[in-house]
Amino acid sequence: MKIGELATRAGVSVDTVRFYEKRGLLPAPPRRASGYRIYTDRAVERIRWVKFVQGLGLDLDEIREVLAMLEQGSASCENQRPRLSAVVDRLDRQIAGLVHTRARIAGFLENCERGHCALATE
């Protein structure tokens, strides 16, 4: 399949497919004599997997490392546990930051309800 069909089936843009190739998340596919890239269903599955894992909180560099380990057959729960623990720690920090920001905004809202809106002053 061509890049446009791959992008559609994987639920991403053509630019995302090209970006993933540049970042090493998707292997460069073979090309036809015309220069068109030819992708397989495996590429669709890989992009979907990358998006899924990215949604779990891993960044693209971490995902590339996991993919390399998977391809080498060396990925295991034991060697991925520290990576997943780091993601949980990162998410906990983000959640704490969001809770703090929410509390500040709720305070501004309370002041607005009393007629003292901090956003309306210069």
C-alpha positions in Angstrom: 0.0 0.0 0.0 1.1 3.6 -0.6 1.8 6.1 2.2 -1.6 7.7 2.1 -3.4 4.4 2.6 -1.1 3.5 5.4 -1.7 6.8 7.1 -5.5 6.4 6.8 -5.5 2.8 8.0 -3.2 3.6 10.9 -5.2 6.7 11.9 -2.4 9.2 11.4 -1.3 11.8 8.9 1.2 11.2 6.1 3.5 13.6 7.9 3.4 11.4 10.9 4.4 8.4 8.9 7.3 10.3 7.5 8.2 11.6 10.9 8.2 8.1 12.4 10.5 6.9 9.6 12.9 9.8 10.3 12.8 9.0 14.1 13.5 5.3 13.5 10.1 4.2 14.8 9.1 2.8 11.4 11.6 1.1 9.1 12.1 2.6 5.7 10.0 0.5 3.3 11.1 -0.8 0.0 10.3 1.4 -3.0 8.9 0.6 -6.4 10.8 1.5 -9.5 8.5 4.6 -9.7 9.9 5.7 -6.3 6.7 5.1 -4.3 7.1 3.5 -0.9 5.4 0.1 -0.5 4.0 -0.6 3.0 2.6 -3.7 4.5 0.0 -4.4 7.1 2.9 -4.8 9.6 3.5 -1.0 9.2 -0.1 -0.3 10.1 0.2 -2.5 13.2 3.5 -0.9 14.2 2.1 2.7 13.9 -0.9 1.7 16.0 1.3 0.1 18.6 3.5 3.3 18.7 0.4 5.5 19.2 -0.9 3.1 21.9 2.4 3.1 23.8 2.7 6.8 23.4 -0.7 7.2 24.9 0.6 5.3 28.0 3.1 8.0 28.5 6.3 6.8 26.8 8.1 9.4 24.7 9.3 8.7 21.2 12.9 8.1 22.3 11.7 5.5 24.9 9.5 3.9 22.3 12.4 3.6 19.8 14.5 1.9 22.5 11.7 -0.6 23.3 11.3 -1.3 19.6 15.0 -2.0 19.2 14.9 -4.4 22.2 11.8 -6.1 20.8 13.6 -6.5 17.4 16.6 -8.0 19.1 14.4 -10.3 21.2 15.8 -8.8 24.5 12.8 -7.0 25.8 11.4 -8.4 29.0 9.3 -7.4 32.0 12.5 -7.3 34.0 14.3 -4.8 31.8 11.2 -2.7 31.1 10.1 -2.3 34.7 12.4 0.6 35.4 11.2 2.4 32.2 7.5 1.9 33.2 8.3 3.0 36.8 9.9 6.2 35.4 6.8 6.9 33.3 4.6 6.5 36.4 6.8 8.9 38.3 6.6 11.4 35.4 2.9 11.1 35.3 2.6 11.6 39.0 4.6 14.8 38.7 2.3 16.0 35.9 -0.8 15.2 37.9 0.6 17.1 40.9 1.2 20.1 38.7 -2.3 19.9 37.3 -3.8 19.6 40.7 -1.9 22.7 41.8 -2.9 24.6 38.7 -6.6 23.6 39.2 -6.5 24.8 42.8 -5.2 28.2 41.6 -7.8 28.6 38.9 -10.5 27.5 41.4 -9.3 30.3 43.6 -9.5 32.8 40.8 -13.1 31.6 40.0 -14.1 32.1 43.6 -12.8 35.6 43.5 -14.7 36.2 40.2 -17.9 35.0 41.9 -17.3 37.6 44.6 -16.8 40.3 41.9 -13.0 40.5 42.0 -11.9 38.8 38.8 -8.1 38.7 38.4 -8.4 38.3 34.7 -10.3 41.6 34.3 -7.6 43.7 35.8 -4.4 44.9 34.3 
